């Protein structure tokens, strides 16, 4: 997306006109070779958005830098001992800069932007990681590829019953039943392993739940709840992620406050979330500096999209609030409200084992869809993507053309496979990827 900045220019008798700021410029390009990767850095005159994708036959890396001009000399780069054969550039969409890296061999690319800091300019960094020589794997070697680990937490427990519904229905019982069903649903998926944080009717402090998820080396922490609200008519499922700022709605703020009080109810009244231990100190700062929060939002969008196919949604987007339980520095974490137990209609549904099973299946579908399109490195799913039907969960900022380029297929084929009539897509939507 092009920048929309503008500036005011004095003109004549105090008259001001608005002129667009000039495009960003690539003022310098630098390259380093490390033992396992090559780093290419573009020095920019200002921030600029970019997109990266790869092409095969022959192998290429393509980077589109929005509303940017090239002033540096790419021909002066020393490409010796790197996987780059040559670097080309051209205008794209009349205003963007397209840089193409022709490769000698296949690599794993990674890109990220760095904002201006002290004497350093805005930068775009490309890391090209070497691929190890592929060979036929033995059955024993394949078995060492790990599963994607999902930590499933059932909220409350023990002396903390959670929210109470009509007829004495207790949140802690409902969510434990759903969590167990979710674990079984995920375990049926090849390449996934689900572990329960709370396996019975007992209480675990919020901080200990976070630590248990990290000890499991979880790729995702999912906390299952069925909460209450001040108005009995409040209804619908929802998905929440942590926020380093304010809550996105009054409901999100209320739920976060209520869930954060769980330790007081459970008997850990001296727990302070403001302490400085190694686990929680600076967590929100870490979240703002890493991709953990963004991953949580994208996973949440996939789960929300799946839930929306069978039950009413309280809000049609992932909400954020300061949930203590989701303050995890390196594990994407979401909190799922399966419904409002204080709503008489939803209370009856939540107590129904058939509804619980359907809820668990939809949660599993949303989780599996996300990781199928973005499997962590070293997992069975990443190593066997080509043997499974490919699915892609749309993340924020993605376009049909970018997704098509990523999988080396045409936009028309992508639209046809998914029955898409126009270019409108939504975050969390799952696309089937046809064979190239």
C-alpha positions as CSV (number, residue, x, y, z in Angstrom):
1,X,0.0,0.0,0.0
2,X,1.4,3.4,-1.0
3,X,2.1,6.0,1.7
4,X,-0.4,8.8,1.9
5,X,1.8,11.4,3.5
6,X,1.6,15.0,2.4
7,X,3.1,18.4,3.3
8,X,2.0,22.0,3.4
9,X,3.9,24.5,1.3
10,X,3.5,28.3,1.8
11,X,2.4,30.0,-1.3
12,X,2.0,33.6,-2.0
13,X,0.0,35.6,0.5
14,X,-0.2,33.0,3.2
15,X,-1.9,30.5,0.9
16,X,-1.0,26.9,1.5
17,X,-1.3,24.0,-1.0
18,X,-0.9,20.3,-0.3
19,X,1.8,18.5,-2.2
20,X,2.6,14.8,-1.8
21,X,5.9,13.9,-0.3
22,X,8.3,12.4,-2.8
23,X,8.7,8.6,-2.9
24,X,11.1,6.8,-0.6
25,X,14.5,6.1,-2.1
26,X,16.9,3.2,-1.8
27,X,20.0,5.2,-0.9
28,X,22.4,2.2,-0.3
29,X,22.6,-1.5,-0.6
30,X,24.9,-3.7,1.5
31,X,25.5,-7.4,1.5
32,X,27.1,-9.8,4.0
33,X,27.8,-13.5,3.8
34,X,27.4,-15.6,7.0
35,X,28.1,-19.3,7.4
36,X,24.5,-20.3,7.0
37,X,22.9,-17.3,5.2
38,X,23.3,-14.2,3.1
39,X,22.0,-10.8,4.4
40,X,21.0,-8.1,2.0
41,X,20.2,-4.6,3.4
42,X,18.5,-1.7,1.6
43,X,19.0,1.7,3.3
44,X,15.9,3.7,2.8
45,X,15.2,7.5,3.0
46,X,12.0,6.7,4.8
47,X,9.7,3.8,5.8
48,X,8.2,1.8,2.9
49,X,6.0,-1.3,2.9
50,X,7.2,-4.4,1.0
51,X,6.1,-7.8,-0.2
52,X,8.4,-10.8,-0.8
53,X,7.7,-14.0,-2.7
54,X,9.7,-16.7,-4.4
55,X,9.5,-18.2,-7.9
56,X,10.9,-21.5,-9.2
57,X,12.3,-22.8,-12.6
58,X,14.6,-21.0,-12.2
59,X,14.7,-20.1,-8.5
60,X,14.2,-16.4,-7.8
61,X,13.3,-14.1,-4.9
62,X,11.2,-11.1,-5.7
63,X,10.8,-8.1,-3.5
64,X,8.3,-5.3,-4.3
65,X,9.0,-2.1,-2.3
66,X,6.0,0.3,-2.4
67,X,6.3,3.8,-3.8
68,X,10.1,3.7,-3.9
69,X,12.9,4.6,-6.3
70,X,16.4,3.1,-6.6
71,X,19.3,5.5,-6.3
72,X,22.0,2.9,-5.2
73,X,24.1,0.8,-7.6
74,X,23.1,-2.8,-7.4
75,X,25.8,-3.7,-9.9
76,X,28.5,-2.9,-7.3
77,X,27.4,-5.8,-5.0
78,X,30.0,-8.5,-4.5
79,X,28.0,-11.7,-5.1
80,X,30.9,-14.1,-4.8
81,X,30.3,-17.0,-2.4
82,X,26.6,-16.2,-2.2
83,X,23.6,-18.0,-3.6
84,X,22.8,-14.9,-5.7
85,X,23.7,-15.0,-9.4
86,X,22.6,-11.5,-10.2
87,X,20.3,-8.7,-9.0
88,X,17.9,-7.0,-11.3
89,X,15.4,-4.2,-10.8
90,X,12.4,-2.6,-12.6
91,X,9.4,-0.4,-12.0
92,X,6.3,-2.3,-10.9
93,X,2.7,-0.8,-11.0
94,X,4.3,2.4,-12.3
95,X,5.4,3.5,-8.7
96,X,6.8,0.5,-6.9
97,X,10.4,-0.8,-7.1
98,X,10.7,-4.5,-7.9
99,X,14.0,-6.2,-7.1
100,X,14.6,-9.7,-8.4
101,X,17.4,-11.9,-7.1
102,X,18.3,-14.7,-9.6
103,X,19.6,-17.6,-7.5
104,X,22.2,-20.2,-8.1
105,X,20.3,-22.6,-5.7
106,X,17.1,-22.7,-3.7
107,X,17.1,-20.8,-0.4
108,X,14.7,-20.0,2.5
109,X,14.2,-16.2,2.5
110,X,13.1,-14.0,5.3
111,X,12.4,-10.2,5.3
112,X,11.7,-7.6,7.8
113,X,11.7,-3.8,8.1
114,X,13.7,-1.8,10.7
115,X,12.7,1.8,11.6
116,X,15.2,4.6,11.8
117,X,17.3,4.5,14.9
118,X,19.8,7.2,16.0
119,X,22.3,7.3,13.1
120,X,20.9,4.3,11.2
121,X,18.3,4.9,8.5
122,X,15.1,3.0,7.8
123,X,16.1,-0.4,6.4
124,X,14.7,-3.4,4.6
125,X,16.5,-6.6,5.5
126,X,16.5,-9.8,3.4
127,X,18.0,-12.9,5.0
128,X,18.6,-15.8,2.5
129,X,19.1,-19.0,4.5
130,X,20.9,-21.8,2.9
131,X,19.0,-25.0,2.3
132,X,20.8,-28.2,3.4
133,X,21.3,-30.8,0.8
134,X,18.2,-32.8,0.5
135,X,18.3,-36.6,0.6
136,X,15.9,-39.5,0.9
137,X,14.8,-39.8,4.5
138,X,14.6,-43.0,6.3
139,X,11.5,-43.9,8.3
140,X,13.4,-43.3,11.5
141,X,14.5,-39.8,10.3
142,X,10.9,-38.9,9.3
143,X,9.7,-39.9,12.7
144,X,12.0,-37.4,14.4
145,X,10.1,-34.5,12.7
146,X,8.1,-33.1,15.6
147,X,4.4,-32.5,15.9
148,X,2.9,-29.0,16.3
149,X,2.1,-28.8,20.0
150,X,-1.1,-27.1,21.1
151,X,-1.5,-26.3,24.8
152,X,-5.3,-26.5,25.6
153,X,-6.3,-24.8,28.9
154,X,-9.7,-25.2,30.5
155,X,-10.3,-22.0,32.5
156,X,-10.9,-21.9,36.2
157,X,-11.2,-25.1,38.2
158,X,-11.3,-26.3,41.8
159,X,-12.4,-23.7,44.2
160,X,-12.8,-21.3,41.3
161,X,-16.0,-22.3,39.5
162,X,-15.9,-19.5,37.0
163,X,-19.1,-18.0,35.8
164,X,-22.4,-19.5,36.9
165,X,-25.4,-20.1,34.6
166,X,-29.0,-21.0,35.1
167,X,-29.6,-24.2,37.1
168,X,-26.1,-24.0,38.7
169,X,-24.2,-24.7,35.5
170,X,-20.5,-24.0,36.2
171,X,-18.1,-22.7,33.7
172,X,-15.2,-24.8,35.0
173,X,-17.2,-28.0,34.1
174,X,-18.3,-26.9,30.7
175,X,-14.9,-25.7,29.5
176,X,-13.1,-28.8,30.8
177,X,-15.5,-31.0,28.7
178,X,-14.9,-28.8,25.6
179,X,-11.1,-28.8,26.2
180,X,-11.0,-32.6,26.4
181,X,-13.0,-32.9,23.2
182,X,-10.7,-30.3,21.5
183,X,-7.6,-32.3,22.6
184,X,-9.0,-35.5,21.0
185,X,-10.0,-33.6,17.8
186,X,-6.5,-32.2,17.4
187,X,-4.9,-35.6,18.2
188,X,-6.7,-37.1,15.2
189,X,-4.9,-34.7,12.9
190,X,-1.6,-36.0,11.6
191,X,1.3,-33.8,12.7
192,X,-0.5,-32.3,15.8
193,X,-0.1,-33.0,19.5
194,X,-2.5,-31.5,22.0
195,X,-1.8,-31.3,25.7
196,X,-4.2,-30.3,28.5
197,X,-3.0,-27.6,30.9
198,X,-5.7,-28.6,33.4
199,X,-6.7,-32.3,33.3
200,X,-9.2,-32.3,36.2
201,X,-11.2,-30.2,38.6
202,X,-8.4,-28.4,40.4
203,X,-7.1,-24.8,40.4
204,X,-3.9,-23.6,38.7
205,X,-2.8,-19.9,39.1
206,X,-2.7,-17.9,35.9
207,X,1.0,-17.5,35.9
208,X,1.5,-21.2,36.3
209,X,-0.8,-21.8,33.3
210,X,1.5,-19.6,31.3
211,X,4.6,-21.4,32.5
212,X,3.1,-24.8,31.8
213,X,2.3,-23.8,28.2
214,X,5.9,-22.7,27.7
215,X,7.3,-25.9,29.4
216,X,5.3,-27.9,26.9
217,X,7.1,-26.0,24.1
218,X,3.7,-25.2,22.7
219,X,3.3,-23.6,19.3
220,X,0.0,-22.2,20.5
221,X,-1.7,-21.7,23.8
222,X,-5.5,-21.9,23.7
223,X,-7.6,-21.0,26.8
224,X,-11.2,-22.1,26.7
225,X,-13.9,-20.2,28.6
226,X,-17.7,-19.7,28.7
227,X,-18.1,-16.4,30.5
228,X,-20.7,-14.1,31.9
229,X,-21.7,-10.5,31.3
230,X,-23.8,-7.9,33.1
231,X,-26.5,-8.2,30.5
232,X,-28.2,-11.6,30.2
233,X,-28.9,-10.9,26.5
234,X,-25.2,-10.9,25.7
235,X,-24.5,-13.8,23.5
236,X,-22.1,-15.3,20.9
237,X,-18.7,-16.9,20.8
238,X,-15.6,-14.7,20.6
239,X,-11.8,-14.9,20.3
240,X,-9.4,-12.6,22.3
241,X,-5.7,-11.8,22.2
242,X,-3.6,-9.8,24.6
243,X,-3.3,-6.1,24.1
244,X,-0.4,-3.9,25.2
245,X,-2.7,-0.9,25.2
246,X,-6.4,-0.6,25.9
247,X,-9.3,-3.1,25.3
248,X,-11.1,-3.0,21.9
249,X,-14.5,-3.0,23.5
250,X,-16.3,-2.7,26.9
251,X,-17.0,-6.4,26.8
252,X,-13.3,-7.3,26.2
253,X,-12.4,-5.0,29.1
254,X,-15.0,-6.6,31.4
255,X,-13.9,-10.1,30.5
256,X,-10.2,-9.4,31.0
257,X,-10.8,-7.9,34.4
258,X,-13.0,-10.8,35.4
259,X,-10.5,-13.5,34.2
260,X,-7.6,-11.6,35.8
261,X,-9.4,-11.9,39.1
262,X,-9.3,-15.7,38.9
263,X,-6.2,-15.9,41.0
264,X,-7.9,-14.0,43.8
265,X,-10.8,-16.4,43.7
266,X,-8.5,-19.5,43.5
267,X,-6.5,-18.5,46.5
268,X,-3.4,-16.8,45.2
269,X,-4.1,-13.4,46.5
270,X,-0.5,-12.3,46.9
271,X,0.3,-12.8,43.2
272,X,1.5,-9.6,41.6
273,X,1.6,-9.3,37.9
274,X,3.9,-6.3,38.3
275,X,6.8,-8.3,39.7
276,X,10.1,-8.5,37.8
277,X,10.7,-12.3,37.5
278,X,12.3,-13.6,34.3
279,X,9.1,-15.0,32.9
280,X,6.9,-11.9,33.0
281,X,9.2,-9.0,33.2
282,X,8.9,-6.9,30.0
283,X,6.5,-9.4,28.4
284,X,4.4,-6.6,26.8
285,X,7.5,-5.0,25.5
286,X,8.7,-8.3,24.1
287,X,5.3,-8.8,22.5
288,X,5.5,-5.4,20.8
289,X,8.9,-6.3,19.4
290,X,8.2,-9.8,18.1
291,X,5.7,-11.5,15.8
292,X,4.0,-13.2,18.7
293,X,1.1,-10.8,19.0
294,X,0.6,-10.7,15.3
295,X,0.6,-14.5,15.1
296,X,-2.0,-14.6,17.9
297,X,-4.3,-12.3,16.0
298,X,-3.9,-14.3,12.8
299,X,-4.6,-17.6,14.5
300,X,-7.5,-16.0,16.3
301,X,-8.9,-14.8,13.0
302,X,-8.7,-18.3,11.6
303,X,-10.5,-19.8,14.6
304,X,-13.1,-17.0,14.6
305,X,-13.8,-17.7,10.9
306,X,-14.3,-21.4,11.7
307,X,-16.6,-20.7,14.7
308,X,-18.7,-18.3,12.6
309,X,-19.6,-21.1,10.2
310,X,-21.8,-22.8,12.9
311,X,-22.6,-20.4,15.8
312,X,-23.4,-16.7,16.5
313,X,-20.3,-14.5,17.0
314,X,-20.3,-11.8,19.7
315,X,-17.9,-9.8,17.6
316,X,-16.8,-10.5,14.0
317,X,-13.1,-9.7,14.7
318,X,-10.5,-10.8,17.2
319,X,-10.7,-8.5,20.2
320,X,-7.9,-7.5,22.5
321,X,-7.6,-6.8,26.1
322,X,-5.0,-7.0,28.9
323,X,-5.6,-10.7,29.8
324,X,-2.9,-11.9,32.3
325,X,-3.2,-15.4,31.0
326,X,-2.2,-14.4,27.5
327,X,0.9,-12.5,28.4
328,X,3.3,-14.9,26.8
329,X,6.5,-13.6,25.3
330,X,7.2,-16.3,22.7
331,X,4.1,-18.5,22.4
332,X,1.1,-17.2,20.4
333,X,-1.9,-17.3,22.8
334,X,-5.7,-16.9,22.3
335,X,-8.6,-17.0,24.7
336,X,-11.9,-18.4,23.2
337,X,-15.2,-17.5,24.7
338,X,-17.5,-20.4,23.6
339,X,-20.6,-18.5,24.6
340,X,-22.2,-16.6,27.5
341,X,-23.2,-18.9,30.2
342,X,-25.5,-16.2,31.7
343,X,-27.6,-16.3,28.5
344,X,-30.4,-18.9,29.1
345,X,-30.3,-20.1,25.5
346,X,-26.6,-20.4,25.3
347,X,-26.4,-22.0,28.7
348,X,-28.6,-24.8,27.4
349,X,-26.4,-25.3,24.4
350,X,-23.1,-25.2,26.4
351,X,-24.4,-28.0,28.6
352,X,-25.2,-30.2,25.6
353,X,-22.4,-32.7,24.8
354,X,-23.3,-32.6,21.1
355,X,-22.8,-28.8,21.0
356,X,-19.6,-29.2,23.0
357,X,-18.3,-31.7,20.4
358,X,-19.2,-29.4,17.5
359,X,-17.5,-26.5,19.2
360,X,-14.4,-28.5,19.7
361,X,-14.3,-29.6,16.1
362,X,-14.6,-26.1,14.8
363,X,-11.9,-24.9,17.1
364,X,-9.7,-27.7,15.8
365,X,-10.5,-26.8,12.2
366,X,-9.5,-23.2,12.7
367,X,-6.2,-24.1,14.4
368,X,-5.3,-26.8,11.8
369,X,-6.2,-24.5,8.9
370,X,-3.8,-21.8,10.2
371,X,-0.8,-24.1,10.8
372,X,-1.4,-26.0,7.5
373,X,-0.7,-22.7,5.7
374,X,2.2,-21.7,8.0
375,X,3.7,-24.9,9.5
376,X,6.6,-24.2,11.9
377,X,10.0,-25.3,10.6
378,X,11.1,-28.7,11.7
379,X,7.6,-30.1,12.0
380,X,6.1,-33.1,10.2
381,X,3.6,-30.8,8.6
382,X,6.3,-28.5,7.1
383,X,8.1,-31.5,5.7
384,X,5.0,-33.1,4.2
385,X,3.1,-30.0,2.9
386,X,3.3,-31.4,-0.7
387,X,1.5,-34.6,0.4
388,X,-1.5,-32.8,2.0
389,X,-4.2,-30.8,0.3
390,X,-2.9,-27.2,0.6
391,X,-4.8,-24.6,2.6
392,X,-3.9,-21.0,3.2
393,X,-5.4,-18.8,5.9
394,X,-5.5,-15.2,4.9
395,X,-3.5,-12.9,7.2
396,X,-3.6,-9.1,7.4
397,X,-2.2,-7.3,4.4
398,X,-2.3,-10.2,2.0
399,X,-3.8,-10.0,-1.5
400,X,-4.9,-12.7,-4.0
401,X,-2.1,-11.8,-6.3
402,X,0.5,-12.2,-3.5
403,X,-0.9,-15.5,-2.4
404,X,-1.0,-16.8,-6.0
405,X,2.6,-15.8,-6.5
406,X,3.6,-17.5,-3.2
407,X,2.3,-20.8,-4.4
408,X,3.4,-20.3,-8.1
409,X,-0.2,-20.4,-9.4
410,X,-2.3,-17.9,-11.4
411,X,-4.8,-15.6,-9.7
412,X,-7.5,-17.0,-12.0
413,X,-6.8,-20.6,-10.8
414,X,-6.9,-19.5,-7.2
415,X,-10.2,-17.7,-7.6
416,X,-11.7,-20.6,-9.6
417,X,-10.7,-23.2,-6.9
418,X,-12.4,-21.1,-4.2
419,X,-15.4,-19.8,-6.1
420,X,-14.3,-16.2,-5.7
421,X,-16.0,-13.8,-8.0
422,X,-14.0,-10.6,-7.1
423,X,-10.9,-9.6,-5.3
424,X,-12.5,-9.1,-1.9
425,X,-11.0,-11.4,0.7
426,X,-11.1,-11.3,4.5
427,X,-8.6,-12.0,7.3
428,X,-9.0,-15.5,8.6
429,X,-10.6,-16.8,5.4
430,X,-9.3,-20.2,4.4
431,X,-8.4,-20.8,0.7
432,X,-7.8,-24.1,-1.0
433,X,-4.6,-24.0,-3.1
434,X,-4.9,-25.9,-6.4
435,X,-1.9,-27.7,-7.7
436,X,0.5,-25.6,-9.8
